[in-house]
Amino acid sequence: MLVAVGLVGLFAVSALIEAFVTPSPLPTAFRIGIGAAVWLAFLGYVVILGSAAAAKTRERDPRTNPHAQ
């Protein structure tokens, strides 16, 4: 369920970019900059939240944490 909620947010951001940035008369370099900034934000989201989720999984996994219940 949490994955689905995250995907809804990602699709919303991509829809906003496609609706307002892609057809805009902004210079190409500026539009590419917006795309690069959004891509870096996505990578940060994946790395930070992915690391947190992996850490929680390792905490609860009895194979990697002998003190897990």
Phi and psi restraints in degrees (value plus and minus 20) as a CYANA .aco file:
   2 LEU   PHI     -84.0   -44.0
   2 LEU   PSI     -55.7   -15.7
   3 VAL   PHI     -83.0   -43.0
   3 VAL   PSI     -62.2   -22.2
   4 ALA   PHI     -83.0   -43.0
   4 ALA   PSI     -60.3   -20.3
   5 VAL   PHI     -84.3   -44.3
   5 VAL   PSI     -62.2   -22.2
   6 GLY   PHI     -84.2   -44.2
   6 GLY   PSI     -58.7   -18.7
   7 LEU   PHI     -86.9   -46.9
   7 LEU   PSI     -54.4   -14.4
   8 VAL   PHI     -81.1   -41.1
   8 VAL   PSI     -63.2   -23.2
   9 GLY   PHI     -84.1   -44.1
   9 GLY   PSI     -61.8   -21.8
  10 LEU   PHI     -84.9   -44.9
  10 LEU   PSI     -61.5   -21.5
  11 PHE   PHI     -86.0   -46.0
  11 PHE   PSI     -55.2   -15.2
  12 ALA   PHI     -84.8   -44.8
  12 ALA   PSI     -63.0   -23.0
  13 VAL   PHI     -84.3   -44.3
  13 VAL   PSI     -64.6   -24.6
  14 SER   PHI     -84.8   -44.8
  14 SER   PSI     -55.5   -15.5
  15 ALA   PHI     -85.7   -45.7
  15 ALA   PSI     -60.6   -20.6
  16 LEU   PHI     -83.9   -43.9
  16 LEU   PSI     -60.1   -20.1
  17 ILE   PHI     -84.7   -44.7
  17 ILE   PSI     -66.6   -26.6
  18 GLU   PHI     -86.4   -46.4
  18 GLU   PSI     -52.5   -12.5
  19 ALA   PHI    -100.1   -60.1
  19 ALA   PSI     -56.0   -16.0
  20 PHE   PHI    -135.3   -95.3
  20 PHE   PSI     -50.7   -10.7
  21 VAL   PHI    -110.0   -70.0
  21 VAL   PSI     -67.4   -27.4
  22 THR   PHI     -78.0   -38.0
  22 THR   PSI     -68.6   -28.6
  23 PRO   PHI    -105.4   -65.4
  23 PRO   PSI     -18.1    21.9
  24 SER   PHI     -92.6   -52.6
  24 SER   PSI     137.2   177.2
  25 PRO   PHI    -103.1   -63.1
  25 PRO   PSI      -6.1    33.9
  26 LEU   PHI     -82.8   -42.8
  26 LEU   PSI     133.2   173.2
  27 PRO   PHI     -80.6   -40.6
  27 PRO   PSI     129.0   169.0
  28 THR   PHI     -77.6   -37.6
  28 THR   PSI     -61.1   -21.1
  29 ALA   PHI     -81.3   -41.3
  29 ALA   PSI     -57.8   -17.8
  30 PHE   PHI     -88.1   -48.1
  30 PHE   PSI     -61.5   -21.5
  31 ARG   PHI     -85.2   -45.2
  31 ARG   PSI     -59.0   -19.0
  32 ILE   PHI     -85.4   -45.4
  32 ILE   PSI     -58.2   -18.2
  33 GLY   PHI     -81.6   -41.6
  33 GLY   PSI     -60.7   -20.7
  34 ILE   PHI     -83.0   -43.0
  34 ILE   PSI     -64.7   -24.7
  35 GLY   PHI     -81.2   -41.2
  35 GLY   PSI     -61.8   -21.8
  36 ALA   PHI     -85.7   -45.7
  36 ALA   PSI     -60.0   -20.0
  37 ALA   PHI     -84.6   -44.6
  37 ALA   PSI     -61.8   -21.8
  38 VAL   PHI     -86.9   -46.9
  38 VAL   PSI     -59.2   -19.2
  39 TRP   PHI     -83.1   -43.1
  39 TRP   PSI     -63.5   -23.5
  40 LEU   PHI     -84.7   -44.7
  40 LEU   PSI     -57.8   -17.8
  41 ALA   PHI     -83.3   -43.3
  41 ALA   PSI     -61.1   -21.1
  42 PHE   PHI     -82.5   -42.5
  42 PHE   PSI     -64.6   -24.6
  43 LEU   PHI     -81.0   -41.0
  43 LEU   PSI     -62.0   -22.0
  44 GLY   PHI     -81.4   -41.4
  44 GLY   PSI     -62.1   -22.1
  45 TYR   PHI     -79.6   -39.6
  45 TYR   PSI     -66.8   -26.8
  46 VAL   PHI     -86.6   -46.6
  46 VAL   PSI     -65.6   -25.6
  47 VAL   PHI     -87.8   -47.8
  47 VAL   PSI     -66.9   -26.9
  48 ILE   PHI     -89.0   -49.0
  48 ILE   PSI     -72.2   -32.2
  49 LEU   PHI     -92.7   -52.7
  49 LEU   PSI     -51.6   -11.6
  50 GLY   PHI     -86.0   -46.0
  50 GLY   PSI     -60.8   -20.8
  51 SER   PHI     -84.4   -44.4
  51 SER   PSI     -61.2   -21.2
  52 ALA   PHI     -84.6   -44.6
  52 ALA   PSI     -61.7   -21.7
  53 ALA   PHI     -86.5   -46.5
  53 ALA   PSI     -59.8   -19.8
  54 ALA   PHI     -86.0   -46.0
  54 ALA   PSI     -58.4   -18.4
  55 ALA   PHI     -84.5   -44.5
  55 ALA   PSI     -61.4   -21.4
  56 LYS   PHI     -83.2   -43.2
  56 LYS   PSI     -59.8   -19.8
  57 THR   PHI     -85.2   -45.2
  57 THR   PSI     -63.3   -23.3
  58 ARG   PHI     -84.1   -44.1
  58 ARG   PSI     -55.3   -15.3
  59 GLU   PHI     -82.2   -42.2
  59 GLU   PSI     -60.3   -20.3
  60 ARG   PHI    -109.0   -69.0
  60 ARG   PSI     -30.2     9.8
  61 ASP   PHI    -105.1   -65.1
  61 ASP   PSI      96.9   136.9
  62 PRO   PHI     -85.6   -45.6
  62 PRO   PSI     -39.3     0.7
  63 ARG   PHI     -93.2   -53.2
  63 ARG   PSI     -51.0   -11.0
  64 THR   PHI    -124.5   -84.5
  64 THR   PSI     -34.7     5.3
  65 ASN   PHI    -153.0  -113.0
  65 ASN   PSI      83.3   123.3
  66 PRO   PHI     -86.3   -46.3
  66 PRO   PSI     -34.6     5.4
  67 HIS   PHI    -113.5   -73.5
  67 HIS   PSI     -18.8    21.2
  68 ALA   PHI     -89.3   -49.3
  68 ALA   PSI     128.1   168.1
